[in-house]
Amino acid sequence: MKTVGLRDARDALSEYVDASQRDSVVIMRHGKPAAVIVGVEGEEMEEVLVQFSLAAKRLLEVRRAQPRTSLAEFKRQLLSEKKTSRRRAR
């Protein structure tokens, strides 16, 4: 992991963005970490948003904790609902 001062990063941002494709770059402000540049070239925009969005991560954690339904069970439920709605329509 490379570290660079804020002033240097500002003056040569393109260079550090290129470097971030190989390893993260930590930008320091007054000797303390202020930001991290992480290379994401080649990734899909949706994947990048999910990786770096705390809200998206929380939603995924909640969803993963919920019980799962198999595709076969989902199809059975869907067919059952269609039959029920047809009976009501008559």
C-alpha positions as CSV (number, residue, x, y, z in Angstrom):
1,M,0.0,0.0,0.0
2,K,1.4,3.3,-1.0
3,T,1.0,6.6,1.0
4,V,1.1,10.1,-0.5
5,G,0.5,13.5,0.8
6,L,-2.6,15.4,-0.2
7,R,-0.7,18.1,-2.1
8,D,1.3,15.5,-4.1
9,A,-1.8,13.5,-4.8
10,R,-3.6,16.6,-6.1
11,D,-0.7,17.6,-8.3
12,A,-0.3,14.1,-9.8
13,L,-3.8,12.6,-9.4
14,S,-3.7,10.7,-12.7
15,E,-0.4,9.0,-11.7
16,Y,-1.9,7.8,-8.4
17,V,-5.1,6.6,-10.0
18,D,-3.0,4.5,-12.3
19,A,-1.0,3.2,-9.3
20,S,-4.2,2.4,-7.5
21,Q,-5.0,-0.3,-10.1
22,R,-2.0,-2.3,-8.8
23,D,-2.3,-1.4,-5.1
24,S,-4.4,0.9,-2.9
25,V,-3.0,4.5,-2.4
26,V,-3.6,6.2,1.0
27,I,-3.8,9.9,0.8
28,M,-2.5,11.6,4.0
29,R,-3.5,15.0,5.3
30,H,-1.3,16.6,8.0
31,G,0.3,13.2,8.5
32,K,-3.0,11.3,9.1
33,P,-4.9,9.1,6.6
34,A,-7.7,11.0,4.9
35,A,-8.7,8.9,2.0
36,V,-7.9,5.8,0.0
37,I,-7.8,5.4,-3.8
38,V,-8.8,1.9,-4.8
39,G,-8.5,0.9,-8.4
40,V,-11.7,-0.5,-10.0
41,E,-10.9,-0.5,-13.7
42,G,-12.6,-3.4,-15.4
43,E,-15.4,-3.6,-12.8
44,E,-19.1,-3.0,-13.6
45,M,-20.5,0.2,-12.1
46,E,-23.2,-1.7,-10.1
47,E,-20.5,-3.9,-8.5
48,V,-18.4,-0.9,-7.6
49,L,-21.5,0.8,-6.0
50,V,-22.3,-2.3,-4.0
51,Q,-18.7,-2.7,-2.8
52,F,-18.4,0.8,-1.5
53,S,-22.0,1.6,-0.4
54,L,-22.6,1.0,3.3
55,A,-26.4,1.0,2.7
56,A,-26.1,-1.6,0.0
57,K,-23.9,-3.8,2.2
58,R,-26.5,-3.6,5.0
59,L,-29.3,-4.5,2.6
60,L,-27.3,-7.5,1.4
61,E,-26.6,-8.7,5.0
62,V,-30.3,-8.4,5.9
63,R,-31.4,-10.3,2.7
64,R,-28.8,-13.0,3.2
65,A,-30.0,-13.6,6.8
66,Q,-33.5,-14.2,5.5
67,P,-34.8,-17.7,4.7
68,R,-34.3,-18.7,1.1
69,T,-36.8,-20.2,-1.3
70,S,-35.7,-22.7,-4.0
71,L,-36.6,-22.0,-7.6
72,A,-38.9,-25.0,-7.6
73,E,-40.7,-23.8,-4.5
74,F,-41.1,-20.3,-5.9
75,K,-42.6,-21.8,-9.1
76,R,-45.1,-23.9,-7.0
77,Q,-46.1,-20.8,-5.1
78,L,-46.5,-18.8,-8.3
79,L,-48.7,-21.5,-9.9
80,S,-50.7,-21.8,-6.8
81,E,-51.4,-18.0,-6.7
82,K,-52.4,-18.0,-10.4
83,K,-54.9,-20.9,-9.8
84,T,-56.4,-19.0,-6.8
85,S,-56.7,-15.7,-8.8
86,R,-58.4,-17.6,-11.7
87,R,-60.9,-19.1,-9.4
88,R,-61.7,-15.7,-7.9
89,A,-62.2,-14.2,-11.3
90,R,-65.0,-16.6,-12.3
